[in-house]
Amino acid sequence: MKINFITGNKHKVDEAQNIFSNFGIEIKHVNLGYPEIQGELEDVAKYGAKHAAMQLGKPVIVEDAGLFIKALNWFPGTYSSYVQETIGNKGILKLMDNVKDRYAEFRSVVGFCKPNSEPEIFFGVVRGHISYKARGKYGFAFDPIFYPERCDKTFGELTIEEKNQFSHRRNSLEKFALWYRGD
């Protein structure tokens, strides 16, 4: 089984390949790009998958994810990529100065679509909290400042194999893989 994964993020491709190998699904990485509308993660994934499927003329998946921090009214959320590029982890930690409630979630939505059809979506989440300083050299983006529940390491301190045991992306990609295989 093979699926076209539309993304410009090589880190996402690596994670997905690692996860899909357990399901006998191969990824064809396609850096097609698609407009990211403003809205909820689900809306972004649905629109992106439908647009990419029409452009490519083949079934595709897209994945959109974000860091949602409760004390910041769930910011950065769907703006996570932009926030990472502009203020980065240091900026988020600065916004969290003197904040006691550090609850946060990483959320992921996979959108699957065939040309001329409506998309399916698959949601994954990992709960945790924001650290007081960046820790770790693994992962990417906000990984070094996020401690998942019941874990004494940030995502940035976990290898890709360790992170893929329970990450938000694993949750959404695994739900898709089971559905795609017909399990």
N, C-alpha and C positions, 0 to 999 in steps of 0.2 A: 504494500500500500504506500502511496506517495501523496503528499499534499504540498501545495505552493504556499509558502509563508512569506507574506508581504511585510518587510521591515527593512529599515536602514540600520538597525542596531544589531551588530554582530554578537553582543553579549546575550541578547534574547535568542538568537539562532543557536548559540552554544547550549543554553539552558534547555531549549526545546528539543534539540537533537538528543541530549542526554535523557530527557524524560520519555520521548517518543520511542527510543530504542527498546524500551520495555514492552512496547505495544506492537512492534513490527511495522512502525510507520516511518517512512523516510521523508525528509524535508527537502524541498527544492527552494532554496533561498532566492527570492526575487526582490530586488531593491527598486520597486516600481514607484513607491511614494503614493500618497493619497491625501486629499484635504482633510485636516482634522477640524471638524466643526466644534464649536463651543457648546458644552452641555454635559450631561452625565456620562460616565465611562461607557455605559451601555449604548448610548446614542452615538458616541464616537466610534465604537467598534462596529455597530450595525452599518453606519454610513460608510466607514472605511472599507468594510468587507464587500458591501454591495458595489461601491465605486470600483474597487480593485478587480472584482470578478468581471465586471463589464469591460474594463480596460484590457484585461489579460485574456478574457474569453475562456477562462477555466475556473474550476473551483479553487477557492483561496481561504486562508485564514489570516486574520490580523490579530494583534494583541495590544491592548492599551492598559496601562497600569498607572497607579499613582499612590503617593503617600498622603494619607488623610490624618491630620492631627486635631484631636478633639478640642483642645484649648484654643486653637486658632480657627475655630468654626470650620473645621475639616479642610483648611488650607494646608498645602497647596493643591491637593486634589487633582482635578483634570489639568491644572496648570503646572504639574510637577516637572515636566521636561523644561519648560521655560524658566521656572524658578531655579532649577538645578543649574542651568546655563548662566543665569544672572546673579543670584546671590549665593548659590551653592549651599553646602553643608554648614559653612561658617555663618551664613546669613540665617539659616533656620535655627541654629543654636543660639544666635543673638536674639532672635524673636522669642526664644524660649527662656531667656534669662529671667530668673525669679518666678518661673511658672512651676507650680507644684504638680498639677495634673498633667502628666506627660504621656497619657494614653494616645496611641496612634494605631492606624491600620494601614497595611499595604493591601491594595485591592487590584485585582487583575480581571479583565474581561477578554475572552477570546471570541471573535466574531468569525463565523464560517458562512460562506455564500457561494452559490453556483450562479453563473450568468442567468439573468432573467428570472431570478427567484428571490424570495425574501430570506434575510439572514437569520441564522440561529446564534444564540449567545450562550456562553458558559462562564460562570462567575467564580472567582476564588478570592479568599481573604486570609490574611495572617494578622492576628492581633498582637500588640506589644506596646513598647513605649520608646520615647526618644531619649537617647543617652545624654550625658552632660558634656561629652567630648567625643570626637570622631575616633573610632578604634577599628583597626584592621586594614589589610591591603588587598583583600579579595572583593569580588563583586564590583558594582558600579553605582553611580548616582548616590542615593541616600542610604545605601547599605551600611556604611560605617557609623551611622547615627541611629540605627534602628535595632532594638533588642526585641526579638520575638518572645512571646509568652513562654515561660518555663525554660528559658535558655539563658545561660550566663555569658553568652557571646553575642556580639552584633552580627548582622548578616555579613558585614565586612571582614569579620574574623573567621567566617566559615568558608570552607572550600566550596566550589560549585556542587560537588557531590553531596556535601553535608547540607547545604542550603536547599538543594533539590529534593531532600527527603520530605520537606514540609512547606516550601515557599508558596506564596500566593499564586505565582505563575504555574507552579506544579499543580496546584489545585484546579485552576481553570483549564490548563492543557490536558490534565488527566481526565477531567470530565468530558472534554471534547473527544479525546482519544477513545474512551469507552463508548461514547455515542457513535463515533465514526466507524468503529469496528463492529458496531451492532450489538455490543454486550448489554 
